[in-house]
Amino acid sequence: MLAKCKVGETAMASRALVLGGGGPVGIAWESGLLAGLAKAGVDLGQADFIMGTSAGSFVGSRLAFGAETATLADPILAERPPAESGERAGGAAGGPPADRGPLMRLMGEAQGGARDPAEVRREIGAFALAAQTMSENDFIASFGRTFAGLPTDVWPPRNYACTAVDAETGAFQLWTRESGVGVGRAVASSCSVPGIYPPVTINGRRYIDGGMRSSTNADMATGHDLVVVIAVRLAAGGEVGARIAARLDGEVQALKDGGATVLVVGPHAASQAAMGVNLMDFRKRANAARAGLVQGAAEAAELAAAWAV
């Protein structure tokens, strides 16, 4: 599903790729989509600026470290699917799956506009800090070979950023090279879904998923001429989907006001079916990656002209 928001007809010089959040299933679909586009000749991994939120922070870090875009989905397709939903793996050992009801309610309030978003994010942070989850060290280790063996303070050579939220203050955090933190913890903080994964400690503070501000945070890509936004959660239905769409519309408008051409890509119907409703279910990852590959190949022609500028 491709939506185009264009400003002007001038040649574009600087291209940004924004990768939205969407859990382990979102990682798989984004990886497949980007790989499918690359195989068809549109390599979004060559963006001048790559920014990710939650799932997108992980995918973006791989690109920023130089992974070949066309092969992004290969490790996911080679995975052995778990017998149970991977959501259980995020909880405390032997404990029940996390109850996401309180989180969903608070996230709705944060997006609804009736309350101060930072205040709601503080409540989300308190919920995250009190939750029983796996240990912080185990969570960071779960990223496996992607960051294994890297110095703790290393940052990708490419222009890369990822998002997080301070669990105590509710303040939004954009991690960049200038932040002086290691990419492993920065990405882990961006992926720390409250109640499922532990807040991540960086410089003495605890951080949670950047999706608590927005599932895309696309307005952080201002200053670039062309911005491609991969919005995993754009397919969410009901009131949640309406709020996500409204938030993204505001971010797109901010980019347009800055003079950018904006392309938004969300899951088409077949991708939505492959991903399912629970984006934390690891059993859906292989099918989501395959659906992304197909969608990327199908939409490459429409993206090609804009990306080639």
Contacts in CASP RR format, 6 or more apart in sequence:
PFRMAT RR
TARGET T0000
AUTHOR 0000-0000-0000
METHOD contacts of the structure
MODEL  1
MLAKCKVGETAMASRALVLGGGGPVGIAWESGLLAGLAKAGVDLGQADFI
MGTSAGSFVGSRLAFGAETATLADPILAERPPAESGERAGGAAGGPPADR
GPLMRLMGEAQGGARDPAEVRREIGAFALAAQTMSENDFIASFGRTFAGL
PTDVWPPRNYACTAVDAETGAFQLWTRESGVGVGRAVASSCSVPGIYPPV
TINGRRYIDGGMRSSTNADMATGHDLVVVIAVRLAAGGEVGARIAARLDG
EVQALKDGGATVLVVGPHAASQAAMGVNLMDFRKRANAARAGLVQGAAEA
AELAAAWAV
1 234 0 8 1.000
1 235 0 8 1.000
1 265 0 8 1.000
1 266 0 8 1.000
1 267 0 8 1.000
1 268 0 8 1.000
2 263 0 8 1.000
2 264 0 8 1.000
2 265 0 8 1.000
2 266 0 8 1.000
2 299 0 8 1.000
2 302 0 8 1.000
2 303 0 8 1.000
3 263 0 8 1.000
3 264 0 8 1.000
3 265 0 8 1.000
4 261 0 8 1.000
4 262 0 8 1.000
4 263 0 8 1.000
4 264 0 8 1.000
4 306 0 8 1.000
5 252 0 8 1.000
5 255 0 8 1.000
5 256 0 8 1.000
5 261 0 8 1.000
5 262 0 8 1.000
5 263 0 8 1.000
5 264 0 8 1.000
6 261 0 8 1.000
6 262 0 8 1.000
7 256 0 8 1.000
7 258 0 8 1.000
7 259 0 8 1.000
7 260 0 8 1.000
7 261 0 8 1.000
8 259 0 8 1.000
8 261 0 8 1.000
10 225 0 8 1.000
11 309 0 8 1.000
12 225 0 8 1.000
12 226 0 8 1.000
12 261 0 8 1.000
12 306 0 8 1.000
12 309 0 8 1.000
13 225 0 8 1.000
14 48 0 8 1.000
14 49 0 8 1.000
14 223 0 8 1.000
14 224 0 8 1.000
14 225 0 8 1.000
14 226 0 8 1.000
15 46 0 8 1.000
15 47 0 8 1.000
15 48 0 8 1.000
15 49 0 8 1.000
15 224 0 8 1.000
15 225 0 8 1.000
15 226 0 8 1.000
15 227 0 8 1.000
15 228 0 8 1.000
15 307 0 8 1.000
15 309 0 8 1.000
16 47 0 8 1.000
16 48 0 8 1.000
16 49 0 8 1.000
16 50 0 8 1.000
16 51 0 8 1.000
16 221 0 8 1.000
16 223 0 8 1.000
16 224 0 8 1.000
16 226 0 8 1.000
16 227 0 8 1.000
16 228 0 8 1.000
17 44 0 8 1.000
17 45 0 8 1.000
17 47 0 8 1.000
17 49 0 8 1.000
17 50 0 8 1.000
17 51 0 8 1.000
17 60 0 8 1.000
17 63 0 8 1.000
17 227 0 8 1.000
17 228 0 8 1.000
17 230 0 8 1.000
18 51 0 8 1.000
18 52 0 8 1.000
18 216 0 8 1.000
18 217 0 8 1.000
18 218 0 8 1.000
18 220 0 8 1.000
18 221 0 8 1.000
18 227 0 8 1.000
18 228 0 8 1.000
18 229 0 8 1.000
18 230 0 8 1.000
19 30 0 8 1.000
19 50 0 8 1.000
19 51 0 8 1.000
19 52 0 8 1.000
19 53 0 8 1.000
19 55 0 8 1.000
19 56 0 8 1.000
19 57 0 8 1.000
19 59 0 8 1.000
19 60 0 8 1.000
19 230 0 8 1.000
20 30 0 8 1.000
20 52 0 8 1.000
20 53 0 8 1.000
20 54 0 8 1.000
20 55 0 8 1.000
20 56 0 8 1.000
20 215 0 8 1.000
20 216 0 8 1.000
20 217 0 8 1.000
20 229 0 8 1.000
20 230 0 8 1.000
20 231 0 8 1.000
20 232 0 8 1.000
20 233 0 8 1.000
21 52 0 8 1.000
21 53 0 8 1.000
21 54 0 8 1.000
21 55 0 8 1.000
21 56 0 8 1.000
21 211 0 8 1.000
21 215 0 8 1.000
21 216 0 8 1.000
21 232 0 8 1.000
21 233 0 8 1.000
22 54 0 8 1.000
22 55 0 8 1.000
22 56 0 8 1.000
22 215 0 8 1.000
22 232 0 8 1.000
22 233 0 8 1.000
22 279 0 8 1.000
23 54 0 8 1.000
23 55 0 8 1.000
23 191 0 8 1.000
23 193 0 8 1.000
23 232 0 8 1.000
23 279 0 8 1.000
23 280 0 8 1.000
24 55 0 8 1.000
24 86 0 8 1.000
24 279 0 8 1.000
24 280 0 8 1.000
24 281 0 8 1.000
24 282 0 8 1.000
24 285 0 8 1.000
25 275 0 8 1.000
25 276 0 8 1.000
25 278 0 8 1.000
25 279 0 8 1.000
25 280 0 8 1.000
25 281 0 8 1.000
25 282 0 8 1.000
25 284 0 8 1.000
25 285 0 8 1.000
25 288 0 8 1.000
26 55 0 8 1.000
26 56 0 8 1.000
26 232 0 8 1.000
26 275 0 8 1.000
26 279 0 8 1.000
26 288 0 8 1.000
27 55 0 8 1.000
27 56 0 8 1.000
27 58 0 8 1.000
27 59 0 8 1.000
27 76 0 8 1.000
27 285 0 8 1.000
28 73 0 8 1.000
28 76 0 8 1.000
28 284 0 8 1.000
28 285 0 8 1.000
28 286 0 8 1.000
28 288 0 8 1.000
28 289 0 8 1.000
29 232 0 8 1.000
29 267 0 8 1.000
29 271 0 8 1.000
29 274 0 8 1.000
29 275 0 8 1.000
29 288 0 8 1.000
29 289 0 8 1.000
29 291 0 8 1.000
29 292 0 8 1.000
30 55 0 8 1.000
30 56 0 8 1.000
30 59 0 8 1.000
30 230 0 8 1.000
30 232 0 8 1.000
31 59 0 8 1.000
31 72 0 8 1.000
31 73 0 8 1.000
31 76 0 8 1.000
31 289 0 8 1.000
32 72 0 8 1.000
32 73 0 8 1.000
32 76 0 8 1.000
32 288 0 8 1.000
32 289 0 8 1.000
32 290 0 8 1.000
32 291 0 8 1.000
32 292 0 8 1.000
32 293 0 8 1.000
32 296 0 8 1.000
33 230 0 8 1.000
33 265 0 8 1.000
33 271 0 8 1.000
33 292 0 8 1.000
33 293 0 8 1.000
33 295 0 8 1.000
33 296 0 8 1.000
34 44 0 8 1.000
34 45 0 8 1.000
34 59 0 8 1.000
34 63 0 8 1.000
34 69 0 8 1.000
34 72 0 8 1.000
34 230 0 8 1.000
34 296 0 8 1.000
35 69 0 8 1.000
35 70 0 8 1.000
35 71 0 8 1.000
35 72 0 8 1.000
35 73 0 8 1.000
35 74 0 8 1.000
35 292 0 8 1.000
35 293 0 8 1.000
36 70 0 8 1.000
36 73 0 8 1.000
36 292 0 8 1.000
36 293 0 8 1.000
36 294 0 8 1.000
36 295 0 8 1.000
36 296 0 8 1.000
36 297 0 8 1.000
36 300 0 8 1.000
37 43 0 8 1.000
37 44 0 8 1.000
37 69 0 8 1.000
37 296 0 8 1.000
37 297 0 8 1.000
37 299 0 8 1.000
37 300 0 8 1.000
37 303 0 8 1.000
38 44 0 8 1.000
38 45 0 8 1.000
38 68 0 8 1.000
38 69 0 8 1.000
38 70 0 8 1.000
38 72 0 8 1.000
39 70 0 8 1.000
39 293 0 8 1.000
39 297 0 8 1.000
40 296 0 8 1.000
40 297 0 8 1.000
40 300 0 8 1.000
40 301 0 8 1.000
41 300 0 8 1.000
41 304 0 8 1.000
42 300 0 8 1.000
42 303 0 8 1.000
42 304 0 8 1.000
42 307 0 8 1.000
43 69 0 8 1.000
43 70 0 8 1.000
44 69 0 8 1.000
44 228 0 8 1.000
44 303 0 8 1.000
44 307 0 8 1.000
45 63 0 8 1.000
45 69 0 8 1.000
46 69 0 8 1.000
47 63 0 8 1.000
47 228 0 8 1.000
48 159 0 8 1.000
48 224 0 8 1.000
49 159 0 8 1.000
49 160 0 8 1.000
49 161 0 8 1.000
49 221 0 8 1.000
49 224 0 8 1.000
50 60 0 8 1.000
50 63 0 8 1.000
50 64 0 8 1.000
50 158 0 8 1.000
50 159 0 8 1.000
50 160 0 8 1.000
50 161 0 8 1.000
51 60 0 8 1.000
51 160 0 8 1.000
51 161 0 8 1.000
51 162 0 8 1.000
51 163 0 8 1.000
51 217 0 8 1.000
51 220 0 8 1.000
51 221 0 8 1.000
52 59 0 8 1.000
52 60 0 8 1.000
52 161 0 8 1.000
52 162 0 8 1.000
52 163 0 8 1.000
52 190 0 8 1.000
52 217 0 8 1.000
53 162 0 8 1.000
53 163 0 8 1.000
53 190 0 8 1.000
53 209 0 8 1.000
53 210 0 8 1.000
53 211 0 8 1.000
53 214 0 8 1.000
53 215 0 8 1.000
53 216 0 8 1.000
53 217 0 8 1.000
54 163 0 8 1.000
54 190 0 8 1.000
54 191 0 8 1.000
54 193 0 8 1.000
54 209 0 8 1.000
54 210 0 8 1.000
54 211 0 8 1.000
54 215 0 8 1.000
55 191 0 8 1.000
55 232 0 8 1.000
55 279 0 8 1.000
56 162 0 8 1.000
56 190 0 8 1.000
56 230 0 8 1.000
56 232 0 8 1.000
57 162 0 8 1.000
57 163 0 8 1.000
57 186 0 8 1.000
57 187 0 8 1.000
57 190 0 8 1.000
57 191 0 8 1.000
58 143 0 8 1.000
58 146 0 8 1.000
58 187 0 8 1.000
58 190 0 8 1.000
58 191 0 8 1.000
59 72 0 8 1.000
60 160 0 8 1.000
60 162 0 8 1.000
61 146 0 8 1.000
61 156 0 8 1.000
61 160 0 8 1.000
61 162 0 8 1.000
61 183 0 8 1.000
61 184 0 8 1.000
61 187 0 8 1.000
62 72 0 8 1.000
62 146 0 8 1.000
63 69 0 8 1.000
63 72 0 8 1.000
63 158 0 8 1.000
63 160 0 8 1.000
64 156 0 8 1.000
64 157 0 8 1.000
64 158 0 8 1.000
64 159 0 8 1.000
64 160 0 8 1.000
65 156 0 8 1.000
65 157 0 8 1.000
65 158 0 8 1.000
66 156 0 8 1.000
66 157 0 8 1.000
66 158 0 8 1.000
73 289 0 8 1.000
73 290 0 8 1.000
73 292 0 8 1.000
73 293 0 8 1.000
76 285 0 8 1.000
76 286 0 8 1.000
76 289 0 8 1.000
77 286 0 8 1.000
77 289 0 8 1.000
77 290 0 8 1.000
79 285 0 8 1.000
79 286 0 8 1.000
81 282 0 8 1.000
81 283 0 8 1.000
81 285 0 8 1.000
81 286 0 8 1.000
82 89 0 8 1.000
82 282 0 8 1.000
82 283 0 8 1.000
84 283 0 8 1.000
85 97 0 8 1.000
85 278 0 8 1.000
85 280 0 8 1.000
85 281 0 8 1.000
85 282 0 8 1.000
85 283 0 8 1.000
86 280 0 8 1.000
86 281 0 8 1.000
86 282 0 8 1.000
86 283 0 8 1.000
87 97 0 8 1.000
87 98 0 8 1.000
87 196 0 8 1.000
87 278 0 8 1.000
87 280 0 8 1.000
87 281 0 8 1.000
87 282 0 8 1.000
88 95 0 8 1.000
88 96 0 8 1.000
88 97 0 8 1.000
89 134 0 8 1.000
89 282 0 8 1.000
90 98 0 8 1.000
90 133 0 8 1.000
90 134 0 8 1.000
90 139 0 8 1.000
90 196 0 8 1.000
90 197 0 8 1.000
91 97 0 8 1.000
91 98 0 8 1.000
91 132 0 8 1.000
91 133 0 8 1.000
91 134 0 8 1.000
91 195 0 8 1.000
91 196 0 8 1.000
92 132 0 8 1.000
92 133 0 8 1.000
92 134 0 8 1.000
93 134 0 8 1.000
95 132 0 8 1.000
98 131 0 8 1.000
98 133 0 8 1.000
98 195 0 8 1.000
98 196 0 8 1.000
100 195 0 8 1.000
100 196 0 8 1.000
102 127 0 8 1.000
103 124 0 8 1.000
103 127 0 8 1.000
103 193 0 8 1.000
103 194 0 8 1.000
103 195 0 8 1.000
104 240 0 8 1.000
106 120 0 8 1.000
106 123 0 8 1.000
106 124 0 8 1.000
106 127 0 8 1.000
107 124 0 8 1.000
107 212 0 8 1.000
107 240 0 8 1.000
108 239 0 8 1.000
108 240 0 8 1.000
108 243 0 8 1.000
109 115 0 8 1.000
109 120 0 8 1.000
110 117 0 8 1.000
110 120 0 8 1.000
110 121 0 8 1.000
110 124 0 8 1.000
110 212 0 8 1.000
110 213 0 8 1.000
111 117 0 8 1.000
111 243 0 8 1.000
111 244 0 8 1.000
111 246 0 8 1.000
111 247 0 8 1.000
112 243 0 8 1.000
117 213 0 8 1.000
118 169 0 8 1.000
118 170 0 8 1.000
118 171 0 8 1.000
121 165 0 8 1.000
121 170 0 8 1.000
121 171 0 8 1.000
121 212 0 8 1.000
121 213 0 8 1.000
122 168 0 8 1.000
122 169 0 8 1.000
122 170 0 8 1.000
124 165 0 8 1.000
124 170 0 8 1.000
124 194 0 8 1.000
124 208 0 8 1.000
124 212 0 8 1.000
125 165 0 8 1.000
125 167 0 8 1.000
125 168 0 8 1.000
125 170 0 8 1.000
125 194 0 8 1.000
125 199 0 8 1.000
125 208 0 8 1.000
125 212 0 8 1.000
126 167 0 8 1.000
127 194 0 8 1.000
127 195 0 8 1.000
128 167 0 8 1.000
128 192 0 8 1.000
128 194 0 8 1.000
128 195 0 8 1.000
128 198 0 8 1.000
128 199 0 8 1.000
128 208 0 8 1.000
129 167 0 8 1.000
129 168 0 8 1.000
129 199 0 8 1.000
129 206 0 8 1.000
131 194 0 8 1.000
131 195 0 8 1.000
131 196 0 8 1.000
131 198 0 8 1.000
133 139 0 8 1.000
133 195 0 8 1.000
133 196 0 8 1.000
133 197 0 8 1.000
133 198 0 8 1.000
134 142 0 8 1.000
134 197 0 8 1.000
134 198 0 8 1.000
135 198 0 8 1.000
136 198 0 8 1.000
136 199 0 8 1.000
136 200 0 8 1.000
136 201 0 8 1.000
139 188 0 8 1.000
139 192 0 8 1.000
139 197 0 8 1.000
139 198 0 8 1.000
139 200 0 8 1.000
140 184 0 8 1.000
140 185 0 8 1.000
140 188 0 8 1.000
140 200 0 8 1.000
143 184 0 8 1.000
143 187 0 8 1.000
143 188 0 8 1.000
147 183 0 8 1.000
147 184 0 8 1.000
147 187 0 8 1.000
150 183 0 8 1.000
150 184 0 8 1.000
152 182 0 8 1.000
152 184 0 8 1.000
152 185 0 8 1.000
153 180 0 8 1.000
153 181 0 8 1.000
153 182 0 8 1.000
154 182 0 8 1.000
154 183 0 8 1.000
155 177 0 8 1.000
155 180 0 8 1.000
155 181 0 8 1.000
155 182 0 8 1.000
155 183 0 8 1.000
156 183 0 8 1.000
159 177 0 8 1.000
160 176 0 8 1.000
160 177 0 8 1.000
160 183 0 8 1.000
161 174 0 8 1.000
161 175 0 8 1.000
161 176 0 8 1.000
161 220 0 8 1.000
162 174 0 8 1.000
162 175 0 8 1.000
162 186 0 8 1.000
162 187 0 8 1.000
162 190 0 8 1.000
163 172 0 8 1.000
163 173 0 8 1.000
163 174 0 8 1.000
163 175 0 8 1.000
163 190 0 8 1.000
163 210 0 8 1.000
163 211 0 8 1.000
163 213 0 8 1.000
163 217 0 8 1.000
163 220 0 8 1.000
164 172 0 8 1.000
164 173 0 8 1.000
164 175 0 8 1.000
164 186 0 8 1.000
164 189 0 8 1.000
164 190 0 8 1.000
164 192 0 8 1.000
164 200 0 8 1.000
164 207 0 8 1.000
164 208 0 8 1.000
164 209 0 8 1.000
164 210 0 8 1.000
165 171 0 8 1.000
165 172 0 8 1.000
165 173 0 8 1.000
165 207 0 8 1.000
165 208 0 8 1.000
165 209 0 8 1.000
165 210 0 8 1.000
165 211 0 8 1.000
165 212 0 8 1.000
165 213 0 8 1.000
166 172 0 8 1.000
166 173 0 8 1.000
166 205 0 8 1.000
166 206 0 8 1.000
166 207 0 8 1.000
167 199 0 8 1.000
167 205 0 8 1.000
167 206 0 8 1.000
167 207 0 8 1.000
167 208 0 8 1.000
168 205 0 8 1.000
168 206 0 8 1.000
170 212 0 8 1.000
172 210 0 8 1.000
172 213 0 8 1.000
172 217 0 8 1.000
173 189 0 8 1.000
173 207 0 8 1.000
173 210 0 8 1.000
174 217 0 8 1.000
174 220 0 8 1.000
175 181 0 8 1.000
175 186 0 8 1.000
175 189 0 8 1.000
175 190 0 8 1.000
179 186 0 8 1.000
181 202 0 8 1.000
181 203 0 8 1.000
185 200 0 8 1.000
185 201 0 8 1.000
185 202 0 8 1.000
186 202 0 8 1.000
188 200 0 8 1.000
189 199 0 8 1.000
189 200 0 8 1.000
189 202 0 8 1.000
189 207 0 8 1.000
189 208 0 8 1.000
189 209 0 8 1.000
189 210 0 8 1.000
190 209 0 8 1.000
190 210 0 8 1.000
190 211 0 8 1.000
191 197 0 8 1.000
191 209 0 8 1.000
192 198 0 8 1.000
192 199 0 8 1.000
192 200 0 8 1.000
192 207 0 8 1.000
192 208 0 8 1.000
192 209 0 8 1.000
193 208 0 8 1.000
193 209 0 8 1.000
193 280 0 8 1.000
194 208 0 8 1.000
194 209 0 8 1.000
194 212 0 8 1.000
196 280 0 8 1.000
199 206 0 8 1.000
199 207 0 8 1.000
199 208 0 8 1.000
200 206 0 8 1.000
200 207 0 8 1.000
200 208 0 8 1.000
201 207 0 8 1.000
210 217 0 8 1.000
211 217 0 8 1.000
214 247 0 8 1.000
214 248 0 8 1.000
214 251 0 8 1.000
215 231 0 8 1.000
215 232 0 8 1.000
215 233 0 8 1.000
215 244 0 8 1.000
215 247 0 8 1.000
215 248 0 8 1.000
216 229 0 8 1.000
216 231 0 8 1.000
216 247 0 8 1.000
216 248 0 8 1.000
216 251 0 8 1.000
217 251 0 8 1.000
218 227 0 8 1.000
218 229 0 8 1.000
218 248 0 8 1.000
218 251 0 8 1.000
218 252 0 8 1.000
218 254 0 8 1.000
218 255 0 8 1.000
218 262 0 8 1.000
219 250 0 8 1.000
219 251 0 8 1.000
219 254 0 8 1.000
219 255 0 8 1.000
221 227 0 8 1.000
221 229 0 8 1.000
221 255 0 8 1.000
221 260 0 8 1.000
222 254 0 8 1.000
222 255 0 8 1.000
222 258 0 8 1.000
222 260 0 8 1.000
223 258 0 8 1.000
223 260 0 8 1.000
224 260 0 8 1.000
225 259 0 8 1.000
225 260 0 8 1.000
225 261 0 8 1.000
225 309 0 8 1.000
226 260 0 8 1.000
226 261 0 8 1.000
226 262 0 8 1.000
226 263 0 8 1.000
226 306 0 8 1.000
226 307 0 8 1.000
226 309 0 8 1.000
227 255 0 8 1.000
227 260 0 8 1.000
227 261 0 8 1.000
227 262 0 8 1.000
227 263 0 8 1.000
228 262 0 8 1.000
228 263 0 8 1.000
228 264 0 8 1.000
228 265 0 8 1.000
228 303 0 8 1.000
228 307 0 8 1.000
229 248 0 8 1.000
229 251 0 8 1.000
229 252 0 8 1.000
229 262 0 8 1.000
229 263 0 8 1.000
229 264 0 8 1.000
229 265 0 8 1.000
230 265 0 8 1.000
230 266 0 8 1.000
231 244 0 8 1.000
231 248 0 8 1.000
231 264 0 8 1.000
231 265 0 8 1.000
231 266 0 8 1.000
232 266 0 8 1.000
232 267 0 8 1.000
232 279 0 8 1.000
233 241 0 8 1.000
233 244 0 8 1.000
233 279 0 8 1.000
234 241 0 8 1.000
234 244 0 8 1.000
234 245 0 8 1.000
234 248 0 8 1.000
234 264 0 8 1.000
234 266 0 8 1.000
234 267 0 8 1.000
235 266 0 8 1.000
235 267 0 8 1.000
235 271 0 8 1.000
235 272 0 8 1.000
235 275 0 8 1.000
236 244 0 8 1.000
248 264 0 8 1.000
252 262 0 8 1.000
252 264 0 8 1.000
255 262 0 8 1.000
256 262 0 8 1.000
261 306 0 8 1.000
263 303 0 8 1.000
263 306 0 8 1.000
265 299 0 8 1.000
265 303 0 8 1.000
267 275 0 8 1.000
267 291 0 8 1.000
267 292 0 8 1.000
267 295 0 8 1.000
268 295 0 8 1.000
268 298 0 8 1.000
270 291 0 8 1.000
270 294 0 8 1.000
270 295 0 8 1.000
271 288 0 8 1.000
271 291 0 8 1.000
271 292 0 8 1.000
271 294 0 8 1.000
271 295 0 8 1.000
273 291 0 8 1.000
274 284 0 8 1.000
274 287 0 8 1.000
274 288 0 8 1.000
274 290 0 8 1.000
274 291 0 8 1.000
274 292 0 8 1.000
275 284 0 8 1.000
275 287 0 8 1.000
275 288 0 8 1.000
275 291 0 8 1.000
276 284 0 8 1.000
278 284 0 8 1.000
END
